[in-house]
Amino acid sequence: EYCLLVYWDSQLKRVQFWHLVERENTSDIVKDLIFLKDHGVICQSITSGGGISIRRAVALVYPVIPHQRCLTHLQRLGLSLLGRRPKTIPGAQLRSLVDYLPKIDFPDEAIS
């Protein structure tokens, strides 16, 4: 019934802020990002589940920083669309790539 918005600092390895809301929406995320900004948190990039609300909020508050989709969310979407045993060769090949996503730790691993 609720959504927990968590703002994690990957360099400090800790939560900077969290907010319990009824649903993920642009206005709450914009307020949170502005609150963080006003309290000295400098966002250099954002990684998220890729929902439209956060994409809109980031575009409004931080229009020039990189924003990427979380590999776990990307993998979950791929697995739900492909299923356990794809029936086509391209589907099976794509499934193997989706299975590889959590093994990516560095940008050069994603390219190879």
Backbone atoms as SQL, in Angstrom:
CREATE TABLE atoms (id INTEGER PRIMARY KEY, chain TEXT, resi INTEGER, resn TEXT, atom TEXT, x REAL, y REAL, z REAL);
INSERT INTO atoms VALUES
  (1, 'A', 1, 'GLU', 'N', 0.796, -1.191, 0.000),
  (2, 'A', 1, 'GLU', 'CA', 0.000, 0.000, 0.000),
  (3, 'A', 1, 'GLU', 'C', 0.847, 1.267, 0.000),
  (4, 'A', 2, 'TYR', 'N', 2.153, 1.121, 0.277),
  (5, 'A', 2, 'TYR', 'CA', 3.038, 2.269, 0.327),
  (6, 'A', 2, 'TYR', 'C', 4.273, 2.014, -0.521),
  (7, 'A', 3, 'CYS', 'N', 5.002, 3.088, -0.757),
  (8, 'A', 3, 'CYS', 'CA', 6.237, 3.008, -1.525),
  (9, 'A', 3, 'CYS', 'C', 7.341, 3.677, -0.703),
  (10, 'A', 4, 'LEU', 'N', 8.457, 3.004, -0.566),
  (11, 'A', 4, 'LEU', 'CA', 9.592, 3.557, 0.161),
  (12, 'A', 4, 'LEU', 'C', 10.611, 4.072, -0.854),
  (13, 'A', 5, 'LEU', 'N', 10.824, 5.378, -0.840),
  (14, 'A', 5, 'LEU', 'CA', 11.834, 5.996, -1.699),
  (15, 'A', 5, 'LEU', 'C', 13.123, 6.077, -0.889),
  (16, 'A', 6, 'VAL', 'N', 14.177, 5.474, -1.400),
  (17, 'A', 6, 'VAL', 'CA', 15.458, 5.441, -0.695),
  (18, 'A', 6, 'VAL', 'C', 16.507, 6.103, -1.572),
  (19, 'A', 7, 'TYR', 'N', 17.243, 7.015, -0.995),
  (20, 'A', 7, 'TYR', 'CA', 18.292, 7.749, -1.706),
  (21, 'A', 7, 'TYR', 'C', 19.635, 7.305, -1.127),
  (22, 'A', 8, 'TRP', 'N', 20.333, 6.477, -1.884),
  (23, 'A', 8, 'TRP', 'CA', 21.564, 5.813, -1.458),
  (24, 'A', 8, 'TRP', 'C', 22.768, 6.517, -2.061),
  (25, 'A', 9, 'ASP', 'N', 23.786, 6.722, -1.265),
  (26, 'A', 9, 'ASP', 'CA', 25.041, 7.303, -1.740),
  (27, 'A', 9, 'ASP', 'C', 26.018, 6.163, -1.975),
  (28, 'A', 10, 'SER', 'N', 26.355, 5.926, -3.228),
  (29, 'A', 10, 'SER', 'CA', 27.225, 4.790, -3.561),
  (30, 'A', 10, 'SER', 'C', 28.669, 5.010, -3.118),
  (31, 'A', 11, 'GLN', 'N', 29.106, 6.258, -2.975),
  (32, 'A', 11, 'GLN', 'CA', 30.467, 6.509, -2.503),
  (33, 'A', 11, 'GLN', 'C', 30.569, 6.348, -0.996),
  (34, 'A', 12, 'LEU', 'N', 29.591, 6.873, -0.272),
  (35, 'A', 12, 'LEU', 'CA', 29.602, 6.764, 1.186),
  (36, 'A', 12, 'LEU', 'C', 29.069, 5.418, 1.674),
  (37, 'A', 13, 'LYS', 'N', 28.412, 4.699, 0.780),
  (38, 'A', 13, 'LYS', 'CA', 27.825, 3.381, 1.101),
  (39, 'A', 13, 'LYS', 'C', 26.811, 3.492, 2.233),
  (40, 'A', 14, 'ARG', 'N', 25.921, 4.483, 2.107),
  (41, 'A', 14, 'ARG', 'CA', 24.881, 4.637, 3.124),
  (42, 'A', 14, 'ARG', 'C', 23.690, 5.400, 2.550),
  (43, 'A', 15, 'VAL', 'N', 22.570, 5.256, 3.218),
  (44, 'A', 15, 'VAL', 'CA', 21.353, 5.966, 2.841),
  (45, 'A', 15, 'VAL', 'C', 21.507, 7.435, 3.225),
  (46, 'A', 16, 'GLN', 'N', 21.234, 8.311, 2.279),
  (47, 'A', 16, 'GLN', 'CA', 21.272, 9.755, 2.535),
  (48, 'A', 16, 'GLN', 'C', 19.923, 10.246, 3.061),
  (49, 'A', 17, 'PHE', 'N', 18.839, 9.598, 2.579),
  (50, 'A', 17, 'PHE', 'CA', 17.499, 10.055, 2.917),
  (51, 'A', 17, 'PHE', 'C', 16.521, 8.975, 2.486),
  (52, 'A', 18, 'TRP', 'N', 15.407, 8.880, 3.193),
  (53, 'A', 18, 'TRP', 'CA', 14.337, 7.996, 2.764),
  (54, 'A', 18, 'TRP', 'C', 13.003, 8.669, 3.040),
  (55, 'A', 19, 'HIS', 'N', 11.983, 8.222, 2.308),
  (56, 'A', 19, 'HIS', 'CA', 10.671, 8.865, 2.402),
  (57, 'A', 19, 'HIS', 'C', 9.608, 7.814, 2.095),
  (58, 'A', 20, 'LEU', 'N', 8.673, 7.615, 3.000),
  (59, 'A', 20, 'LEU', 'CA', 7.562, 6.683, 2.795),
  (60, 'A', 20, 'LEU', 'C', 6.399, 7.466, 2.191),
  (61, 'A', 21, 'VAL', 'N', 5.962, 7.037, 1.012),
  (62, 'A', 21, 'VAL', 'CA', 4.880, 7.732, 0.305),
  (63, 'A', 21, 'VAL', 'C', 3.795, 6.727, -0.080),
  (64, 'A', 22, 'GLU', 'N', 2.635, 7.239, -0.453),
  (65, 'A', 22, 'GLU', 'CA', 1.543, 6.351, -0.856),
  (66, 'A', 22, 'GLU', 'C', 1.841, 5.675, -2.183),
  (67, 'A', 23, 'ARG', 'N', 2.462, 6.423, -3.090),
  (68, 'A', 23, 'ARG', 'CA', 2.850, 5.865, -4.393),
  (69, 'A', 23, 'ARG', 'C', 3.999, 6.698, -4.941),
  (70, 'A', 24, 'GLU', 'N', 4.735, 6.110, -5.843),
  (71, 'A', 24, 'GLU', 'CA', 5.856, 6.830, -6.462),
  (72, 'A', 24, 'GLU', 'C', 5.285, 7.876, -7.402),
  (73, 'A', 25, 'ASN', 'N', 5.555, 9.158, -7.120),
  (74, 'A', 25, 'ASN', 'CA', 5.062, 10.208, -8.003),
  (75, 'A', 25, 'ASN', 'C', 6.111, 11.306, -8.147),
  (76, 'A', 26, 'THR', 'N', 6.013, 12.001, -9.248),
  (77, 'A', 26, 'THR', 'CA', 7.015, 13.008, -9.604),
  (78, 'A', 26, 'THR', 'C', 7.146, 14.097, -8.540),
  (79, 'A', 27, 'SER', 'N', 6.041, 14.597, -8.022),
  (80, 'A', 27, 'SER', 'CA', 6.125, 15.733, -7.089),
  (81, 'A', 27, 'SER', 'C', 6.855, 15.359, -5.803),
  (82, 'A', 28, 'ASP', 'N', 6.612, 14.160, -5.255),
  (83, 'A', 28, 'ASP', 'CA', 7.342, 13.741, -4.048),
  (84, 'A', 28, 'ASP', 'C', 8.832, 13.586, -4.327),
  (85, 'A', 29, 'ILE', 'N', 9.169, 13.015, -5.468),
  (86, 'A', 29, 'ILE', 'CA', 10.579, 12.802, -5.794),
  (87, 'A', 29, 'ILE', 'C', 11.276, 14.138, -6.038),
  (88, 'A', 30, 'VAL', 'N', 10.601, 15.069, -6.699),
  (89, 'A', 30, 'VAL', 'CA', 11.173, 16.410, -6.904),
  (90, 'A', 30, 'VAL', 'C', 11.451, 17.066, -5.555),
  (91, 'A', 31, 'LYS', 'N', 10.484, 17.002, -4.628),
  (92, 'A', 31, 'LYS', 'CA', 10.683, 17.582, -3.294),
  (93, 'A', 31, 'LYS', 'C', 11.873, 16.939, -2.587),
  (94, 'A', 32, 'ASP', 'N', 11.987, 15.607, -2.698),
  (95, 'A', 32, 'ASP', 'CA', 13.098, 14.903, -2.053),
  (96, 'A', 32, 'ASP', 'C', 14.437, 15.322, -2.652),
  (97, 'A', 33, 'LEU', 'N', 14.509, 15.383, -3.970),
  (98, 'A', 33, 'LEU', 'CA', 15.770, 15.764, -4.625),
  (99, 'A', 33, 'LEU', 'C', 16.164, 17.195, -4.284),
  (100, 'A', 34, 'ILE', 'N', 15.187, 18.092, -4.211),
  (101, 'A', 34, 'ILE', 'CA', 15.470, 19.478, -3.829),
  (102, 'A', 34, 'ILE', 'C', 15.917, 19.536, -2.370),
  (103, 'A', 35, 'PHE', 'N', 15.271, 18.757, -1.496),
  (104, 'A', 35, 'PHE', 'CA', 15.674, 18.697, -0.086),
  (105, 'A', 35, 'PHE', 'C', 17.131, 18.254, 0.023),
  (106, 'A', 36, 'LEU', 'N', 17.491, 17.198, -0.698),
  (107, 'A', 36, 'LEU', 'CA', 18.871, 16.703, -0.656),
  (108, 'A', 36, 'LEU', 'C', 19.840, 17.766, -1.162),
  (109, 'A', 37, 'LYS', 'N', 19.471, 18.394, -2.273),
  (110, 'A', 37, 'LYS', 'CA', 20.312, 19.440, -2.860),
  (111, 'A', 37, 'LYS', 'C', 20.499, 20.589, -1.877),
  (112, 'A', 38, 'ASP', 'N', 19.409, 21.018, -1.230),
  (113, 'A', 38, 'ASP', 'CA', 19.470, 22.124, -0.263),
  (114, 'A', 38, 'ASP', 'C', 20.297, 21.773, 0.975),
  (115, 'A', 39, 'HIS', 'N', 20.471, 20.488, 1.235),
  (116, 'A', 39, 'HIS', 'CA', 21.248, 20.044, 2.394),
  (117, 'A', 39, 'HIS', 'C', 22.660, 19.579, 2.004),
  (118, 'A', 40, 'GLY', 'N', 23.122, 20.013, 0.840),
  (119, 'A', 40, 'GLY', 'CA', 24.512, 19.805, 0.462),
  (120, 'A', 40, 'GLY', 'C', 24.849, 18.500, -0.224),
  (121, 'A', 41, 'VAL', 'N', 23.839, 17.694, -0.546),
  (122, 'A', 41, 'VAL', 'CA', 24.115, 16.450, -1.270),
  (123, 'A', 41, 'VAL', 'C', 24.294, 16.791, -2.740),
  (124, 'A', 42, 'ILE', 'N', 25.428, 16.390, -3.299),
  (125, 'A', 42, 'ILE', 'CA', 25.731, 16.665, -4.699),
  (126, 'A', 42, 'ILE', 'C', 25.537, 15.379, -5.490),
  (127, 'A', 43, 'CYS', 'N', 24.536, 15.359, -6.344),
  (128, 'A', 43, 'CYS', 'CA', 24.281, 14.178, -7.187),
  (129, 'A', 43, 'CYS', 'C', 25.115, 14.277, -8.458),
  (130, 'A', 44, 'GLN', 'N', 25.949, 13.264, -8.675),
  (131, 'A', 44, 'GLN', 'CA', 26.759, 13.214, -9.893),
  (132, 'A', 44, 'GLN', 'C', 26.121, 12.332, -10.943),
  (133, 'A', 45, 'SER', 'N', 25.290, 11.382, -10.497),
  (134, 'A', 45, 'SER', 'CA', 24.535, 10.513, -11.395),
  (135, 'A', 45, 'SER', 'C', 23.408, 9.877, -10.589),
  (136, 'A', 46, 'ILE', 'N', 22.435, 9.338, -11.300),
  (137, 'A', 46, 'ILE', 'CA', 21.312, 8.679, -10.636),
  (138, 'A', 46, 'ILE', 'C', 21.064, 7.348, -11.317),
  (139, 'A', 47, 'THR', 'N', 20.856, 6.333, -10.495),
  (140, 'A', 47, 'THR', 'CA', 20.464, 5.012, -10.973),
  (141, 'A', 47, 'THR', 'C', 19.131, 4.691, -10.330),
  (142, 'A', 48, 'SER', 'N', 18.166, 4.268, -11.148),
  (143, 'A', 48, 'SER', 'CA', 16.824, 4.013, -10.616),
  (144, 'A', 48, 'SER', 'C', 16.177, 2.843, -11.336),
  (145, 'A', 49, 'GLY', 'N', 14.986, 2.517, -10.872),
  (146, 'A', 49, 'GLY', 'CA', 14.212, 1.455, -11.509),
  (147, 'A', 49, 'GLY', 'C', 13.719, 1.847, -12.881),
  (148, 'A', 50, 'GLY', 'N', 13.754, 3.113, -13.201),
  (149, 'A', 50, 'GLY', 'CA', 13.410, 3.564, -14.546),
  (150, 'A', 50, 'GLY', 'C', 11.971, 3.998, -14.728),
  (151, 'A', 51, 'GLY', 'N', 11.217, 4.105, -13.622),
  (152, 'A', 51, 'GLY', 'CA', 9.826, 4.543, -13.727),
  (153, 'A', 51, 'GLY', 'C', 9.708, 5.971, -14.246),
  (154, 'A', 52, 'ILE', 'N', 8.564, 6.263, -14.820),
  (155, 'A', 52, 'ILE', 'CA', 8.353, 7.576, -15.427),
  (156, 'A', 52, 'ILE', 'C', 8.431, 8.704, -14.398),
  (157, 'A', 53, 'SER', 'N', 7.962, 8.459, -13.179),
  (158, 'A', 53, 'SER', 'CA', 7.977, 9.508, -12.152),
  (159, 'A', 53, 'SER', 'C', 9.386, 9.965, -11.830),
  (160, 'A', 54, 'ILE', 'N', 10.276, 9.026, -11.629),
  (161, 'A', 54, 'ILE', 'CA', 11.657, 9.419, -11.289),
  (162, 'A', 54, 'ILE', 'C', 12.359, 10.017, -12.499),
  (163, 'A', 55, 'ARG', 'N', 12.061, 9.520, -13.690),
  (164, 'A', 55, 'ARG', 'CA', 12.685, 10.104, -14.883),
  (165, 'A', 55, 'ARG', 'C', 12.274, 11.573, -15.029),
  (166, 'A', 56, 'ARG', 'N', 11.009, 11.855, -14.796),
  (167, 'A', 56, 'ARG', 'CA', 10.539, 13.250, -14.883),
  (168, 'A', 56, 'ARG', 'C', 11.167, 14.115, -13.796),
  (169, 'A', 57, 'ALA', 'N', 11.208, 13.588, -12.571),
  (170, 'A', 57, 'ALA', 'CA', 11.762, 14.360, -11.449),
  (171, 'A', 57, 'ALA', 'C', 13.235, 14.682, -11.674),
  (172, 'A', 58, 'VAL', 'N', 13.999, 13.695, -12.118),
  (173, 'A', 58, 'VAL', 'CA', 15.426, 13.909, -12.374),
  (174, 'A', 58, 'VAL', 'C', 15.604, 14.944, -13.484),
  (175, 'A', 59, 'ALA', 'N', 14.791, 14.864, -14.520),
  (176, 'A', 59, 'ALA', 'CA', 14.888, 15.833, -15.625),
  (177, 'A', 59, 'ALA', 'C', 14.607, 17.257, -15.142),
  (178, 'A', 60, 'LEU', 'N', 13.744, 17.388, -14.156),
  (179, 'A', 60, 'LEU', 'CA', 13.425, 18.722, -13.633),
  (180, 'A', 60, 'LEU', 'C', 14.499, 19.261, -12.693),
  (181, 'A', 61, 'VAL', 'N', 15.018, 18.416, -11.810),
  (182, 'A', 61, 'VAL', 'CA', 15.949, 18.883, -10.772),
  (183, 'A', 61, 'VAL', 'C', 17.405, 18.788, -11.219),
  (184, 'A', 62, 'TYR', 'N', 17.746, 17.731, -11.931),
  (185, 'A', 62, 'TYR', 'CA', 19.129, 17.499, -12.394),
  (186, 'A', 62, 'TYR', 'C', 19.121, 17.189, -13.890),
  (187, 'A', 63, 'PRO', 'N', 18.817, 18.156, -14.723),
  (188, 'A', 63, 'PRO', 'CA', 18.652, 17.863, -16.152),
  (189, 'A', 63, 'PRO', 'C', 19.923, 17.445, -16.891),
  (190, 'A', 64, 'VAL', 'N', 21.108, 17.689, -16.314),
  (191, 'A', 64, 'VAL', 'CA', 22.339, 17.400, -17.062),
  (192, 'A', 64, 'VAL', 'C', 23.148, 16.227, -16.522),
  (193, 'A', 65, 'ILE', 'N', 22.747, 15.620, -15.414),
  (194, 'A', 65, 'ILE', 'CA', 23.546, 14.506, -14.891),
  (195, 'A', 65, 'ILE', 'C', 23.084, 13.189, -15.529),
  (196, 'A', 66, 'PRO', 'N', 23.980, 12.197, -15.590),
  (197, 'A', 66, 'PRO', 'CA', 23.593, 10.895, -16.148),
  (198, 'A', 66, 'PRO', 'C', 22.541, 10.205, -15.272),
  (199, 'A', 67, 'HIS', 'N', 21.591, 9.571, -15.930),
  (200, 'A', 67, 'HIS', 'CA', 20.550, 8.804, -15.242),
  (201, 'A', 67, 'HIS', 'C', 20.434, 7.465, -15.965),
  (202, 'A', 68, 'GLN', 'N', 20.710, 6.397, -15.245),
  (203, 'A', 68, 'GLN', 'CA', 20.652, 5.079, -15.870),
  (204, 'A', 68, 'GLN', 'C', 19.697, 4.167, -15.120),
  (205, 'A', 69, 'ARG', 'N', 19.273, 3.124, -15.799),
  (206, 'A', 69, 'ARG', 'CA', 18.368, 2.153, -15.194),
  (207, 'A', 69, 'ARG', 'C', 19.170, 1.110, -14.443),
  (208, 'A', 70, 'CYS', 'N', 18.702, 0.752, -13.273),
  (209, 'A', 70, 'CYS', 'CA', 19.329, -0.259, -12.426),
  (210, 'A', 70, 'CYS', 'C', 19.359, -1.602, -13.158),
  (211, 'A', 71, 'LEU', 'N', 20.507, -2.279, -13.129),
  (212, 'A', 71, 'LEU', 'CA', 20.639, -3.562, -13.823),
  (213, 'A', 71, 'LEU', 'C', 19.674, -4.612, -13.271),
  (214, 'A', 72, 'THR', 'N', 19.397, -4.574, -11.981),
  (215, 'A', 72, 'THR', 'CA', 18.467, -5.539, -11.395),
  (216, 'A', 72, 'THR', 'C', 17.065, -5.340, -11.953),
  (217, 'A', 73, 'HIS', 'N', 16.633, -4.080, -12.061),
  (218, 'A', 73, 'HIS', 'CA', 15.317, -3.808, -12.629),
  (219, 'A', 73, 'HIS', 'C', 15.273, -4.172, -14.117),
  (220, 'A', 74, 'LEU', 'N', 16.353, -3.889, -14.809),
  (221, 'A', 74, 'LEU', 'CA', 16.430, -4.235, -16.222),
  (222, 'A', 74, 'LEU', 'C', 16.370, -5.752, -16.412),
  (223, 'A', 75, 'GLN', 'N', 17.087, -6.485, -15.563),
  (224, 'A', 75, 'GLN', 'CA', 17.058, -7.939, -15.641),
  (225, 'A', 75, 'GLN', 'C', 15.659, -8.470, -15.325),
  (226, 'A', 76, 'ARG', 'N', 15.033, -7.957, -14.295),
  (227, 'A', 76, 'ARG', 'CA', 13.693, -8.412, -13.919),
  (228, 'A', 76, 'ARG', 'C', 12.711, -8.220, -15.078),
  (229, 'A', 77, 'LEU', 'N', 12.778, -7.082, -15.752),
  (230, 'A', 77, 'LEU', 'CA', 11.907, -6.830, -16.893),
  (231, 'A', 77, 'LEU', 'C', 12.200, -7.817, -18.019),
  (232, 'A', 78, 'GLY', 'N', 13.485, -8.005, -18.317),
  (233, 'A', 78, 'GLY', 'CA', 13.860, -8.940, -19.384),
  (234, 'A', 78, 'GLY', 'C', 13.385, -10.352, -19.105),
  (235, 'A', 79, 'LEU', 'N', 13.552, -10.807, -17.874),
  (236, 'A', 79, 'LEU', 'CA', 13.120, -12.160, -17.513),
  (237, 'A', 79, 'LEU', 'C', 11.602, -12.298, -17.600),
  (238, 'A', 80, 'SER', 'N', 10.887, -11.278, -17.210),
  (239, 'A', 80, 'SER', 'CA', 9.422, -11.369, -17.285),
  (240, 'A', 80, 'SER', 'C', 8.931, -11.389, -18.728),
  (241, 'A', 81, 'LEU', 'N', 9.616, -10.685, -19.612),
  (242, 'A', 81, 'LEU', 'CA', 9.213, -10.667, -21.019),
  (243, 'A', 81, 'LEU', 'C', 9.638, -11.926, -21.770),
  (244, 'A', 82, 'LEU', 'N', 10.798, -12.474, -21.417),
  (245, 'A', 82, 'LEU', 'CA', 11.328, -13.634, -22.142),
  (246, 'A', 82, 'LEU', 'C', 10.850, -14.972, -21.592),
  (247, 'A', 83, 'GLY', 'N', 10.572, -15.020, -20.310),
  (248, 'A', 83, 'GLY', 'CA', 10.169, -16.285, -19.695),
  (249, 'A', 83, 'GLY', 'C', 11.379, -17.165, -19.409),
  (250, 'A', 84, 'ARG', 'N', 11.121, -18.328, -18.815),
  (251, 'A', 84, 'ARG', 'CA', 12.211, -19.230, -18.428),
  (252, 'A', 84, 'ARG', 'C', 12.863, -19.917, -19.630),
  (253, 'A', 85, 'ARG', 'N', 12.062, -20.308, -20.586),
  (254, 'A', 85, 'ARG', 'CA', 12.574, -21.040, -21.753),
  (255, 'A', 85, 'ARG', 'C', 12.052, -20.419, -23.045),
  (256, 'A', 86, 'PRO', 'N', 12.749, -19.419, -23.562),
  (257, 'A', 86, 'PRO', 'CA', 12.300, -18.799, -24.813),
  (258, 'A', 86, 'PRO', 'C', 12.194, -19.829, -25.936),
  (259, 'A', 87, 'LYS', 'N', 11.209, -19.657, -26.802),
  (260, 'A', 87, 'LYS', 'CA', 10.932, -20.627, -27.863),
  (261, 'A', 87, 'LYS', 'C', 11.709, -20.377, -29.148),
  (262, 'A', 88, 'THR', 'N', 12.356, -19.224, -29.254),
  (263, 'A', 88, 'THR', 'CA', 13.109, -18.909, -30.464),
  (264, 'A', 88, 'THR', 'C', 14.600, -18.799, -30.144),
  (265, 'A', 89, 'ILE', 'N', 15.431, -18.951, -31.156),
  (266, 'A', 89, 'ILE', 'CA', 16.882, -18.820, -30.965),
  (267, 'A', 89, 'ILE', 'C', 17.247, -17.396, -30.536),
  (268, 'A', 90, 'PRO', 'N', 16.711, -16.358, -31.205),
  (269, 'A', 90, 'PRO', 'CA', 17.029, -15.001, -30.733),
  (270, 'A', 90, 'PRO', 'C', 16.564, -14.770, -29.286),
  (271, 'A', 91, 'GLY', 'N', 15.421, -15.322, -28.918),
  (272, 'A', 91, 'GLY', 'CA', 14.936, -15.192, -27.549),
  (273, 'A', 91, 'GLY', 'C', 15.879, -15.850, -26.557),
  (274, 'A', 92, 'ALA', 'N', 16.394, -17.041, -26.914),
  (275, 'A', 92, 'ALA', 'CA', 17.344, -17.750, -26.048),
  (276, 'A', 92, 'ALA', 'C', 18.650, -16.971, -25.929),
  (277, 'A', 93, 'GLN', 'N', 19.099, -16.384, -27.039),
  (278, 'A', 93, 'GLN', 'CA', 20.324, -15.585, -27.008),
  (279, 'A', 93, 'GLN', 'C', 20.141, -14.342, -26.139),
  (280, 'A', 94, 'LEU', 'N', 18.990, -13.698, -26.273),
  (281, 'A', 94, 'LEU', 'CA', 18.703, -12.527, -25.453),
  (282, 'A', 94, 'LEU', 'C', 18.591, -12.915, -23.984),
  (283, 'A', 95, 'ARG', 'N', 18.002, -14.074, -23.715),
  (284, 'A', 95, 'ARG', 'CA', 17.885, -14.559, -22.329),
  (285, 'A', 95, 'ARG', 'C', 19.274, -14.746, -21.718),
  (286, 'A', 96, 'SER', 'N', 20.239, -15.270, -22.478),
  (287, 'A', 96, 'SER', 'CA', 21.586, -15.451, -21.938),
  (288, 'A', 96, 'SER', 'C', 22.232, -14.098, -21.612),
  (289, 'A', 97, 'LEU', 'N', 21.945, -13.083, -22.415),
  (290, 'A', 97, 'LEU', 'CA', 22.457, -11.739, -22.117),
  (291, 'A', 97, 'LEU', 'C', 21.800, -11.164, -20.861),
  (292, 'A', 98, 'VAL', 'N', 20.506, -11.391, -20.725),
  (293, 'A', 98, 'VAL', 'CA', 19.782, -10.922, -19.544),
  (294, 'A', 98, 'VAL', 'C', 20.319, -11.615, -18.286),
  (295, 'A', 99, 'ASP', 'N', 20.623, -12.909, -18.400),
  (296, 'A', 99, 'ASP', 'CA', 21.183, -13.652, -17.267),
  (297, 'A', 99, 'ASP', 'C', 22.551, -13.112, -16.855),
  (298, 'A', 100, 'TYR', 'N', 23.280, -12.518, -17.798),
  (299, 'A', 100, 'TYR', 'CA', 24.623, -11.994, -17.547),
  (300, 'A', 100, 'TYR', 'C', 24.601, -10.635, -16.828),
  (301, 'A', 101, 'LEU', 'N', 23.502, -9.921, -16.891),
  (302, 'A', 101, 'LEU', 'CA', 23.442, -8.563, -16.346),
  (303, 'A', 101, 'LEU', 'C', 23.953, -8.423, -14.911),
  (304, 'A', 102, 'PRO', 'N', 23.582, -9.307, -13.966),
  (305, 'A', 102, 'PRO', 'CA', 24.062, -9.093, -12.592),
  (306, 'A', 102, 'PRO', 'C', 25.563, -9.328, -12.418),
  (307, 'A', 103, 'LYS', 'N', 26.221, -9.874, -13.422),
  (308, 'A', 103, 'LYS', 'CA', 27.657, -10.130, -13.332),
  (309, 'A', 103, 'LYS', 'C', 28.479, -8.919, -13.765),
  (310, 'A', 104, 'ILE', 'N', 27.817, -7.881, -14.255),
  (311, 'A', 104, 'ILE', 'CA', 28.510, -6.675, -14.731),
  (312, 'A', 104, 'ILE', 'C', 28.847, -5.781, -13.539),
  (313, 'A', 105, 'ASP', 'N', 30.140, -5.558, -13.334),
  (314, 'A', 105, 'ASP', 'CA', 30.588, -4.678, -12.253),
  (315, 'A', 105, 'ASP', 'C', 31.224, -3.395, -12.769),
  (316, 'A', 106, 'PHE', 'N', 31.758, -3.439, -14.007),
  (317, 'A', 106, 'PHE', 'CA', 32.466, -2.308, -14.553),
  (318, 'A', 106, 'PHE', 'C', 31.998, -2.049, -15.983),
  (319, 'A', 107, 'PRO', 'N', 32.057, -0.809, -16.454),
  (320, 'A', 107, 'PRO', 'CA', 31.566, -0.486, -17.806),
  (321, 'A', 107, 'PRO', 'C', 32.166, -1.329, -18.913),
  (322, 'A', 108, 'ASP', 'N', 33.460, -1.662, -18.833),
  (323, 'A', 108, 'ASP', 'CA', 34.071, -2.439, -19.919),
  (324, 'A', 108, 'ASP', 'C', 33.513, -3.869, -19.976),
  (325, 'A', 109, 'GLU', 'N', 32.979, -4.384, -18.875),
  (326, 'A', 109, 'GLU', 'CA', 32.368, -5.711, -18.887),
  (327, 'A', 109, 'GLU', 'C', 31.045, -5.696, -19.633),
  (328, 'A', 110, 'ALA', 'N', 30.361, -4.573, -19.667),
  (329, 'A', 110, 'ALA', 'CA', 29.092, -4.468, -20.359),
  (330, 'A', 110, 'ALA', 'C', 29.286, -4.459, -21.865),
  (331, 'A', 111, 'ILE', 'N', 30.433, -3.989, -22.333),
  (332, 'A', 111, 'ILE', 'CA', 30.704, -3.868, -23.751),
  (333, 'A', 111, 'ILE', 'C', 31.094, -5.209, -24.364),
  (334, 'A', 112, 'SER', 'N', 31.826, -6.032, -23.631),
  (335, 'A', 112, 'SER', 'CA', 32.344, -7.280, -24.206),
  (336, 'A', 112, 'SER', 'C', 31.307, -8.353, -24.395);
